[in-house]
Amino acid sequence: METHGVLKKPEIAMALKIWLDQSYTGTWGVALGVLNEYGASFSYAANTFLVVHEKNLNWRILIYRSD
């Protein structure tokens, strides 16, 4: 967020995905949006995932790894 600014959610999500891909095994995905105002276009039920609610920015960040 410090690098891209809070208005550039796609760039932040892509930077996080690239970092995860380079740092850990597996295929990673990141969805980032305003809390309760977006939907993910993928099914993450069968994957490993983490959901973060960032209250100061009112964001939901979904990080998932395909198994």
HUKA-V845859 format. One record per pair of residues at least 24 apart in sequence whose C-alpha atoms are under 7 Angstrom apart, sorted by the first residue. I is the first residue (numbers start at 0). GAP is how many residues later the second one is. If there is no record, write none. Layout:
[[I	GAP] [I	GAP]]
//
This chain:
[[25	39] [25	40] [25	41] [26	38] [26	39] [27	36] [27	37] [27	38] [28	34] [28	35] [28	36] [29	32] [29	33] [29	34] [30	30] [30	31] [30	32] [31	27] [31	28] [31	29] [31	30] [32	26] [32	27] [32	28] [33	24] [33	25] [33	26] [34	24] [34	25]]
//
